Amino acid sequence: MGQASDRVLLGTLISIAVLTAVLHILGATLLASSFWGVHVYAFFHPSVLIAATLFMLGLGILVLVRSNTVDDRLLGAAPSQANRRTGIVVGGAVLAGSALFWLARTRNAYLGDGNTLLDNIPRGELFHPREPLTAFLQQQVYRLTSPLFESDATTDATAVQSALAVGSVLAGALLIGVTWLLARELLALRRTSGNDEGLRWTTTILVWLILLSQGYVQLFFGYIENYTFYTLAVAIYLWLALRVLRSVSPLILPGIVLTVALALHLASAILMPSFLFLVVWALSNRQRRTAAIRDTIICLLFAVLLRQGLAMMEARYDIFSMLVETTRLAFGQKADSPADYLLTWVHLRDFLNEQLLVGPLGLLLFLPAATVALYKHSWRHAAGVFLFIAAGSYLVVSWIAGDSNLGYARNWDLFAVVGLVFTAAAFGLFFVSGEGLRRLSAALIFALLLSLYHTFPWVATNASSGRSLARLELLPLGLGRTEMLVGAWHDRRGQAKEAHRWYESAVRANPANANAQYLLSLSYARSGNADAAISCIGEAIKLRPDKLVFRQLIVNMLFFVGRFSESIPHIEFSLEQEPASANSWALYGDALKRSGRGEDAKNAFRKAVPLYENEWRQNPTDVQVNFGYGHALFSSDRYEEALKCFLRVLEGNPNHDAALSYVGFTLRQLGRNDEANVYFRKCLQVNPNHPDRAQIENWLRGADR
């Protein structure tokens, strides 16, 4: 029966290799847009695909044909003192792997929420309700590493991306060590005789390298939206759980790790059924029962403490309530995608592309392994049942996951961890079903060649800005999202005309894309076309009246063209959302004043003053805070105090034209006309097109007379 299991493994690997090669060829040629999980060779010269395919299949077949020779060579390579050699090999792999993760790190930020994180993390974003601990760790990594990348030679976005990449690479270094431990536990499931023990060390290395060469490993090459902490926690959990089932570790260890994983990302709850199996298994044995009860209680107490700790990080946050709500959304299909998406061929296409991208083994290997395990009654083996439950849970959830506001292809990272779970479970189930290590090494080498054939070009593509852009243009995100992302790509690089062209394409493709309307509005605003900007942002607000940033943009544009009364409802909406915003109260006062509502305006400015005062006490040298504070004081007829604020602005920025003009107007109100004259003239020298130029010149002519 063990040989039959190995024949199935070998046949499955050959089938996956042929299928993967065919799909990569189609993805690189005829179906590059549809096969987004395997179109990576489309971004290289055709000779690369030909050479890689021939090398993978040719060398793989040679290894299989000469499997006995392979076993003999590996047996000869096995060290007599494996423990000492293991430390050297694993330590060297950690160093070499970390260097590779860093040097070949991802150069794009369009996948996942990468672009958003590049903006938000430097502003101090510390919390995300679905991944609270990850967001906290990301912020700490940024604070520690950002000074290392501050240089005149780099842009702000490049420096932020490099700083955040450190966390991903460090997690990758830890993963290298953890997957070695996981590979050893998986191979411990294999029944062997004394004659096979010499192959155990080299066979473990092959399983280890296979786990590290699947598509999900792209996350560890400096990927921005950091699912690496979550993936690392899942790997540790699998390793510890298998040790529990081997009766060499207590139940408390995987329980604590799973609880931490839940704080790293709520998706870790997918592993809860597998942990419940561990608990039931431990309780079923009278000798382990007392320890299992104790460990379960400690895990529950730790979960409560973690909940309280997260609530301290973010007031009124309850991880358990958030987990219930997230589960309800996932299974109720009340997320961003249409409910009937799951019933379409597009969902099937996206699901298969996701599995191929994070594989190529993964699901394609797990399904045959599960079939063999069921046929051979491996459910009698506790580790086999555990792996079946863990991978089966991820299979169900990854299948029901619908499209998102980002687009399925862009949101691939959330379920990248399934590549690890499926691959580990597949090998574990095959090992449980088989016996002996002879003739197994050749199949594992073939699996490693297949994995490198798929994953290596992905790493090379992500490390190249040009190839990343070419891939982005091919992603079938739909709803104008691809065009919008390409526009944002050019926008971040200062290519305004190209960005504008793509934003227009996004709106044409889907006028209901509110974010595309917003970005097009910004583009029009930068080019000075205020009417077009107001029209676009107006459409965006009709689509998403709840988005504060849309309201803020239309207020700025309406102020720019002097349509102050029209801005009032939008400012009032902003104040409902952020009643403690000093800037919104000041804008409200300006809009009311310019709309002829003087008393209402003064009341608004009076509310702005104490709010600005609080901000000023926290940031006494901040230019924007000082100017806003001075403006609110000036509009409240508190001229002496306002003058101090405006002068503080000029201490930090002597050419701040707005501050220069307001110093002049403030001095004028105080009767210090000669001093005001100096500031007015300097204001017009700094900015000849100052919006108050006509008023200032009229006053200067009066002063001259």
C-alpha positions in Angstrom: 0.0 0.0 0.0 2.9 2.4 0.7 4.3 1.9 -2.8 0.8 2.6 -4.2 0.7 5.9 -2.3 4.1 6.8 -3.7 3.0 6.0 -7.2 0.1 8.3 -6.8 2.4 11.0 -5.5 4.7 10.6 -8.5 1.9 10.5 -11.0 0.3 13.6 -9.4 3.6 15.5 -9.5 4.1 14.6 -13.2 0.5 15.7 -14.0 1.0 19.0 -12.1 4.3 19.6 -13.9 2.7 19.1 -17.3 -0.4 21.2 -16.4 1.8 23.9 -15.0 4.0 24.1 -18.1 0.9 24.2 -20.4 -0.7 26.9 -18.3 2.4 29.0 -18.1 2.8 28.7 -21.9 -0.8 29.8 -22.4 -0.4 32.5 -19.8 2.6 33.9 -21.5 1.0 33.9 -25.0 -2.7 33.6 -25.8 -4.4 34.1 -22.4 -2.1 36.5 -20.5 -5.0 38.5 -19.1 -7.2 35.6 -18.0 -4.4 33.4 -16.6 -3.1 36.0 -14.1 -1.9 33.4 -11.8 0.5 31.8 -14.3 1.2 34.6 -16.9 4.6 35.5 -15.4 6.7 34.4 -18.3 4.8 36.9 -20.5 7.1 39.6 -19.1 10.4 37.9 -20.2 11.8 37.1 -23.6 10.2 34.0 -25.1 13.5 32.1 -24.9 13.3 32.3 -21.1 10.1 30.3 -21.1 11.4 27.8 -23.5 14.6 27.2 -21.7 12.9 27.0 -18.2 10.3 24.6 -19.4 12.8 22.3 -21.1 15.1 22.4 -18.1 12.4 21.6 -15.6 10.9 18.8 -17.6 14.2 17.4 -18.9 16.0 17.4 -15.6 12.9 16.2 -13.8 12.5 13.2 -16.0 16.2 12.4 -15.8 16.0 12.4 -12.0 12.9 10.1 -12.0 14.5 7.7 -14.4 17.6 7.4 -12.3 15.9 7.4 -8.9 18.0 4.6 -7.5 21.2 6.5 -8.3 19.7 9.6 -6.7 19.0 7.7 -3.5 22.5 6.4 -3.4 24.0 9.9 -4.0 21.8 11.4 -1.3 22.6 8.6 1.1 26.2 9.2 0.6 25.7 13.0 1.2 24.0 12.4 4.6 26.3 13.4 7.5 27.3 11.0 10.2 26.5 13.8 12.8 23.3 15.2 11.4 22.5 17.5 14.4 25.8 19.4 14.1 25.4 19.7 10.3 21.8 20.8 10.7 22.8 23.9 12.6 25.3 24.9 9.9 22.9 24.3 7.1 19.9 26.0 8.7 21.9 28.9 9.9 23.5 29.4 6.5 20.1 29.2 4.8 18.7 31.9 7.1 21.6 34.2 6.2 21.5 33.4 2.5 17.7 33.5 2.4 17.5 36.8 4.2 19.9 38.4 1.7 17.9 37.0 -1.2 14.6 38.3 0.3 16.2 41.8 0.6 18.1 42.1 -2.6 15.2 40.7 -4.8 12.5 42.5 -2.8 9.3 43.6 -4.4 9.5 47.0 -6.2 5.7 47.6 -6.6 3.1 48.6 -4.0 -0.1 48.3 -6.1 -1.0 44.8 -4.7 -3.2 44.6 -1.6 -3.4 47.9 0.3 0.2 48.7 -0.4 -0.3 52.2 -1.8 -2.6 53.1 1.1 -0.1 51.8 3.7 2.7 53.9 2.1 0.5 56.9 2.8 -0.9 56.0 6.2 1.9 54.4 8.1 4.2 57.5 8.1 1.2 59.4 9.5 1.2 57.1 12.5 -1.5 54.5 11.6 -1.3 52.1 14.5 -4.5 50.1 14.2 -6.5 48.0 11.8 -9.6 46.1 13.1 -9.0 42.9 11.2 -5.3 42.8 11.8 -4.7 44.8 15.0 -1.3 43.3 16.0 0.1 43.3 12.5 -0.7 47.0 12.1 1.0 47.7 15.4 4.1 45.7 14.4 4.2 47.4 11.0 4.3 50.8 12.7 7.0 49.7 15.1 9.1 48.4 12.2 8.7 51.6 10.4 9.7 53.8 13.4 12.8 51.7 14.0 14.0 51.4 10.4 12.8 54.6 8.6 15.8 56.7 9.8 18.0 54.2 7.9 16.4 55.1 4.6 16.1 58.9 4.8 18.2 60.2 2.0 18.1 63.0 -0.6 18.6 60.3 -3.2 15.3 58.5 -2.5 11.7 59.6 -2.7 9.5 59.5 0.3 7.5 56.5 -1.1 10.7 54.6 -1.8 12.1 55.3 1.7 8.8 54.2 3.3 8.7 51.0 1.2 12.2 50.1 2.0 11.6 50.6 5.7 8.5 48.5 5.7 10.3 45.8 3.7 12.5 45.1 6.7 9.6 43.5 8.6 8.8 41.2 5.8 12.4 40.1 5.4 12.8 39.5 9.1 9.7 37.3 9.1 11.1 35.5 6.1 14.3 34.7 8.0 12.3 33.2 10.9 10.2 31.3 8.4 13.3 29.5 7.1 14.0 28.1 10.5 10.3 27.3 11.3 9.8 25.4 8.0 12.8 23.2 8.7 11.1 22.2 12.0 7.8 21.7 10.1 9.5 19.6 7.5 11.0 17.3 10.2 7.6 16.9 11.8 6.0 16.1 8.4 8.6 13.5 7.7 8.2 12.0 11.2 4.7 10.8 9.9 6.4 8.5 7.4 6.9 4.9 8.5 10.5 3.9 8.0 12.8 1.0 8.6 16.4 1.1 9.9 17.7 0.9 6.3 16.0 4.1 5.4 17.2 6.3 8.3 20.3 7.4 6.3 18.0 9.2 3.9 16.0 11.1 6.5 18.3 14.1 6.7 18.5 14.7 3.0 14.8 14.0 2.5 14.0 16.5 5.2 16.0 19.1 3.3 14.1 18.4 0.1 10.7 18.8 1.9 12.0 22.0 3.6 13.1 23.5 0.3 9.8 22.7 -1.4 7.9 24.5 1.4 10.2 27.5 0.8 9.7 27.6 -2.9 6.0 27.9 -3.3 4.4 31.0 -4.7 3.3 32.3 -1.3 6.9 33.0 -0.4 6.6 36.2 -2.5 5.2 37.8 0.6 8.6 37.6 2.3 10.4 39.6 -0.5 9.6 42.9 1.1 5.9 42.8 0.3 4.1 45.9 1.7 0.9 44.7 3.1 2.5 42.5 5.7 0.8 39.1 5.9 4.2 37.6 6.7 3.6 37.7 10.4 0.3 35.9 10.0 1.8 33.3 7.7 4.8 32.8 10.0 2.3 32.2 12.9 0.4 29.6 10.9 3.6 27.7 10.1 4.6 27.7 13.9 1.0 26.5 14.7 1.2 23.6 12.3 4.6 22.6 13.6 3.5 22.7 17.3 0.2 20.9 16.6 2.0 18.0 14.9 4.3 17.8 17.9 1.3 17.7 20.2 -0.1 14.8 18.2 3.3 13.1 18.6 2.9 13.6 22.3 6.2 15.6 22.6 4.7 19.1 23.2 1.9 20.4 25.5 -1.4 21.6 24.0 -0.9 25.1 25.4 1.8 26.0 22.9 -0.3 25.7 19.6 -3.2 27.3 21.6 -1.1 30.4 22.5 0.3 30.7 19.0 -3.2 30.4 17.4 -4.5 33.2 19.7 -1.6 35.4 18.8 -2.2 34.6 15.1 -5.8 35.7 15.5 -4.6 39.1 16.7 -2.2 39.2 13.7 -5.2 38.6 11.4 -8.7 37.5 12.1 -8.5 35.0 9.2 -6.5 32.8 11.6 -9.9 31.7 13.0 -10.1 29.4 10.0 -7.7 27.1 12.0 -10.1 27.0 15.0 -11.7 23.7 13.9 -8.3 22.0 13.7 -7.5 23.3 17.2 -10.8 22.0 18.5 -9.7 18.6 17.1 -6.5 18.8 19.1 -8.4 19.5 22.3 -10.8 16.6 21.7 -7.9 14.3 20.9 -6.1 15.3 24.0 -9.2 14.9 26.2 -9.9 11.5 24.8 -6.8 10.0 26.4 -7.1 9.6 30.2 -3.4 10.2 30.8 -3.4 13.5 28.9 -6.8 14.7 30.1 -5.8 16.7 33.2 -3.0 18.5 31.3 -5.4 19.1 28.4 -8.0 20.7 30.6 -5.4 22.9 32.3 -3.9 24.0 29.0 -7.3 24.8 27.5 -8.2 27.0 30.4 -4.9 28.8 30.2 -5.4 29.4 26.5 -8.9 30.8 27.2 -7.5 33.1 29.9 -4.7 34.2 27.5 -7.4 35.0 24.8 -9.2 37.2 27.4 -6.0 39.0 28.3 -5.2 39.6 24.7 -8.7 41.0 24.1 -8.1 43.5 27.0 -4.7 44.4 25.6 -6.1 45.2 22.2 -8.9 47.2 23.8 -6.2 49.3 25.5 -4.6 49.9 22.1 -7.9 51.0 20.5 -10.8 52.2 22.8 -13.9 50.0 22.6 -12.3 47.5 20.3 -13.5 43.9 20.9 -11.7 41.3 18.8 -14.4 38.7 19.5 -17.2 41.0 18.3 -15.1 41.9 15.2 -14.5 38.2 14.6 -18.2 37.5 14.7 -19.0 40.4 12.4 -16.3 39.4 9.9 -17.5 35.8 9.8 -21.1 37.0 9.2 -19.9 39.1 6.3 -17.8 36.3 4.8 -20.5 33.6 5.0 -23.4 35.9 4.4 -21.7 37.3 1.2 -22.5 40.9 2.3 -19.1 42.1 1.4 -18.1 44.3 -1.5 -18.8 41.8 -4.2 -22.1 40.9 -5.7 -23.8 37.9 -4.1 -24.0 36.0 -7.4 -20.3 36.3 -8.0 -19.7 32.9 -6.6 -21.9 31.3 -9.2 -19.9 32.7 -12.2 -17.1 31.3 -14.3 -15.2 34.5 -13.3 -15.1 33.3 -9.7 -13.8 29.9 -10.8 -11.2 31.6 -12.9 -10.1 33.8 -10.1 -10.1 30.9 -7.5 -7.9 28.7 -9.8 -5.5 31.5 -10.6 -5.1 32.2 -6.8 -4.3 28.6 -6.1 -1.9 28.4 -9.0 -0.2 31.6 -8.0 0.4 30.6 -4.4 1.4 27.0 -5.5 2.0 25.4 -7.9 1.7 22.4 -5.6 -0.7 23.5 -2.9 -4.3 22.6 -3.7 -3.3 20.5 -6.8 -1.3 18.2 -4.5 -3.6 18.3 -1.5 -6.7 17.0 -3.3 -5.0 13.7 -4.5 -3.3 13.4 -1.1 -6.6 13.7 0.7 -8.2 11.2 -1.7 -5.4 8.6 -1.0 -5.6 9.3 2.7 -9.4 8.6 2.7 -8.9 5.5 0.6 -6.2 4.1 2.9 -8.2 5.0 6.1 -5.6 7.5 7.2 -8.4 9.1 9.3 -7.3 6.6 11.9 -4.1 8.6 12.2 -4.6 11.7 14.4 -2.1 13.8 12.4 -3.8 12.9 9.1 -7.2 14.0 10.5 -5.7 17.2 11.8 -4.1 18.1 8.5 -7.3 17.2 6.6 -9.3 19.5 8.9 -6.8 22.4 8.7 -6.5 22.3 4.9 -10.2 21.5 4.4 -11.2 24.6 6.4 -9.0 26.8 4.3 -10.4 25.2 1.1 -14.0 26.1 2.1 -13.2 29.7 3.1 -11.0 30.4 0.2 -13.7 29.1 -2.2 -16.5 31.3 -0.7 -14.3 34.4 -0.6 -15.8 36.8 -3.2 -14.4 39.6 -5.1 -13.4 42.7 -3.1 -13.2 46.4 -3.7 -9.6 45.9 -4.7 -10.2 43.1 -7.3 -9.5 39.4 -6.7 -6.1 39.5 -8.4 -4.9 42.4 -6.4 -6.2 40.9 -3.1 -4.3 37.6 -3.6 -2.2 38.1 -0.5 -5.0 37.5 2.0 -5.2 33.9 1.1 -1.6 33.4 0.1 -1.1 31.4 3.3 -3.2 28.6 1.8 -0.2 27.7 -0.3 1.6 26.8 2.9 -1.3 24.9 4.5 -2.2 23.0 1.4 1.4 22.0 0.6 2.2 20.9 4.2 -1.1 19.0 4.5 -0.5 17.3 1.1 2.9 16.0 2.0 1.8 15.1 5.5 -1.1 13.0 4.1 1.1 11.3 1.6 3.6 10.5 4.3 1.0 9.1 6.6 -0.2 6.9 3.8 3.2 5.6 2.7 6.3 4.0 4.1 10.0 3.9 3.5 12.2 6.7 2.0 13.6 4.8 -1.0 12.5 6.2 -4.4 10.9 9.2 -2.6 13.8 11.5 -3.0 13.5 11.6 -6.8 9.9 12.6 -6.6 10.7 15.4 -4.1 13.5 16.7 -6.4 11.0 16.8 -9.2 8.6 18.7 -7.0 11.3 21.2 -6.1 12.2 21.8 -9.8 8.5 22.3 -10.6 8.2 24.8 -7.7 11.3 26.8 -8.7 10.0 26.9 -12.3 6.9 28.6 -11.1 8.1 30.8 -8.3 11.5 32.1 -9.4 10.2 34.2 -12.3 7.5 35.7 -10.0 10.3 36.9 -7.7 12.2 38.4 -10.7 9.0 40.1 -12.0 8.2 41.7 -8.7 11.7 42.9 -8.3 11.5 44.8 -11.6 9.5 48.0 -11.8 9.1 47.7 -15.5 7.8 44.1 -15.4 5.5 45.0 -12.5 3.9 47.8 -14.5 3.5 45.5 -17.5 1.8 42.9 -15.3 -0.4 45.5 -13.7 -1.7 46.6 -17.1 -2.8 43.0 -17.8 -4.6 42.3 -14.5 -8.3 41.6 -15.1 -9.5 43.5 -12.0 -12.6 44.9 -13.8 -14.8 47.9 -13.0 -12.1 50.3 -14.1 -9.8 49.3 -11.2 -6.9 48.2 -13.4 -6.9 51.6 -15.3 -7.2 53.5 -12.0 -4.2 51.6 -10.5 -2.0 52.2 -13.5 -2.9 55.9 -13.3 -1.9 56.0 -9.7 1.4 54.3 -10.6 2.2 57.1 -13.0 0.9 59.7 -10.6 3.3 58.6 -7.9 6.2 59.0 -10.3 5.2 62.5 -11.3 4.0 61.5 -14.8 0.8 63.7 -14.6 -0.3 63.5 -18.3 0.0 59.7 -18.4 -1.8 59.4 -15.1 -4.6 61.6 -16.3 -5.1 59.5 -19.4 -5.4 56.4 -17.4 -7.8 58.0 -14.9 -10.0 59.0 -17.8 -9.9 55.4 -19.1 -10.9 54.2 -15.7 -14.0 56.5 -15.6 -14.9 55.5 -19.1 -14.7 51.8 -18.2 -16.8 52.3 -15.1 -18.4 55.7 -14.3 -19.6 54.2 -11.0 -15.9 53.8 -9.8 -16.0 56.5 -7.1 -12.3 56.3 -6.4 -11.5 56.8 -10.1 -13.7 59.8 -10.2 -11.9 61.2 -7.2 -8.5 60.6 -8.7 -9.5 62.2 -12.0 -10.9 65.2 -10.0 -7.5 65.6 -8.3 -5.8 65.4 -11.7 -8.1 68.1 -13.1 -7.5 70.2 -9.9 -3.7 70.0 -10.4 -4.0 71.2 -14.0 -6.2 74.1 -12.9 -9.4 72.9 -14.5 -11.6 73.6 -11.5 -14.9 73.1 -13.1 -14.0 69.6 -14.4 -12.6 68.8 -11.0 -15.8 69.8 -9.3 -17.9 67.8 -11.7 -15.9 64.6 -11.1 -15.8 64.9 -7.4 -19.5 65.7 -7.4 -20.1 62.3 -9.2 -17.9 60.6 -6.6 -19.9 62.0 -3.8 -23.2 60.8 -5.4 -21.7 57.3 -5.4 -20.1 57.5 -2.0 -21.7 60.3 0.1 -20.1 58.8 3.2 -16.4 59.4 2.2 -15.0 62.3 4.1 -12.0 62.8 1.8 -14.4 63.4 -1.2 -16.1 66.1 0.8 -12.8 67.7 1.7 -11.8 67.9 -1.9 -15.0 69.4 -3.2 -14.8 72.1 -0.4 -11.2 73.0 -1.6 -12.3 73.3 -5.2 -15.5 75.3 -4.4 -13.4 77.7 -2.4 -10.9 77.9 -5.3 -13.7 79.1 -7.6 -15.4 81.3 -5.0 -18.6 79.2 -4.7 -18.6 79.4 -0.9 -22.2 78.9 -0.2 -22.2 75.6 -2.1 -19.4 74.3 0.1 -21.3 74.8 3.4 -23.3 71.5 3.3 -20.1 69.5 2.6 -18.3 71.2 5.5 -21.3 70.5 7.8 -21.0 66.8 6.8 -17.3 66.9 7.7 -18.1 68.5 11.1 -20.7 65.7 11.8 -17.9 63.2 11.2 -15.1 65.1 12.9 -16.6 67.6 15.4 -13.2 68.2 16.9 -11.5 69.3 13.7 -10.2 72.8 14.1 -9.5 73.1 10.4 -13.2 72.2 9.5 -14.5 74.8 11.9 -12.2 77.4 10.4 -13.3 76.5 6.9 -16.9 76.7 8.0 -16.3 80.1 9.4 -14.7 81.3 6.1 -17.6 79.8 4.0 -20.2 81.5 6.3 -18.4 84.8 6.3 -18.0 84.9 2.5 -21.7 83.9 2.1 -22.8 87.0 4.1 -23.5 85.2 7.4 -21.1 87.2 9.6 -22.4 86.3 13.1 -22.6 82.5 12.3 -19.0 82.8 11.0 -17.7 84.4 14.2 -19.3 81.6 16.2 -17.6 79.0 14.0 -14.2 80.7 14.4 -14.7 80.9 18.2 -15.2 77.1 18.2 -12.1 76.7 16.1 -9.8 78.7 18.5 -9.7 76.3 21.5 -9.3 73.3 19.1 -6.3 75.0 17.4 -4.9 75.9 20.9 -4.9 72.2 21.8 -3.1 71.3 18.6 -0.6 74.2 19.1 0.3 73.0 22.6 1.1 69.6 21.2 3.0 70.9 18.1 4.1 74.5 19.0 6.4 74.8 15.9 4.1 73.2 13.3 3.6 75.7 10.5 0.1 74.6 9.5 -1.1 74.6 13.1 0.3 78.1 13.8 -1.2 79.5 10.6 -4.7 77.9 11.3 -4.6 79.1 14.9 -3.6 82.6 13.8 -6.3 82.7 11.2 -9.0 81.6 13.7 -7.8 84.3 16.2 -7.7 87.0 13.5 -11.3 86.1 12.5 -12.3 86.3 16.1 -10.9 89.9 16.4 -8.0 88.7 18.6 -5.3 90.5 16.6 -2.4 90.6 19.1 -2.6 86.8 19.7 -3.0 86.2 15.9 0.1 88.2 15.1 2.2 86.0 17.4 1.0 82.9 15.5 1.7 84.3 12.1 5.2 85.5 13.1 5.9 82.0 14.4 5.0 80.7 10.9 7.5 83.1 9.4 10.2 81.9 11.8 9.9 78.4 10.3 9.2 79.6 6.7 10.1 83.2 5.9 8.5 83.0 2.4 5.1 81.7 3.5 3.1 84.1 1.4 -0.2 83.6 3.2 1.4 84.3 6.5 3.1 87.4 5.1 -0.3 88.8 3.9 -2.0 88.0 7.2 0.8 89.7 9.2 0.1 92.7 7.0 -3.6 92.6 7.6 -3.2 92.0 11.3 -0.8 95.0 11.6 -3.2 97.1 9.7 -6.0 96.2 12.2 -3.6 97.2 15.0 -2.9 100.6 13.3 0.8 99.7 12.5 0.5 100.7 8.9 4.2 101.2 8.1 5.1 97.8 9.3 2.1 96.3 7.4 3.4 97.9 4.2 6.7 96.0 4.5 5.0 92.6 4.8 2.6 93.3 2.0 5.4 94.2 -0.4 7.3 91.1 0.5 4.2 89.0 0.1 3.8 90.2 -3.5 7.5 89.6 -4.2 7.2 86.0 -3.0 4.0 85.4 -4.9 3.0 87.9 -7.6 -0.2 85.9 -8.2 -1.4 86.0 -4.6 -5.2 85.7 -4.4 -5.4 88.9 -2.4 -3.1 90.8 -4.7 -5.8 93.3 -5.8 -6.8 94.1 -2.2 -3.2 94.4 -1.1 -2.3 96.8 -4.0 -5.4 99.0 -3.3 -4.3 99.3 0.3 -0.7 100.0 -0.7 -1.8 102.8 -3.1 -3.8 104.3 -0.3 -0.8 104.0 2.1 1.5 105.7 -0.5 -0.9 108.6 -0.7 
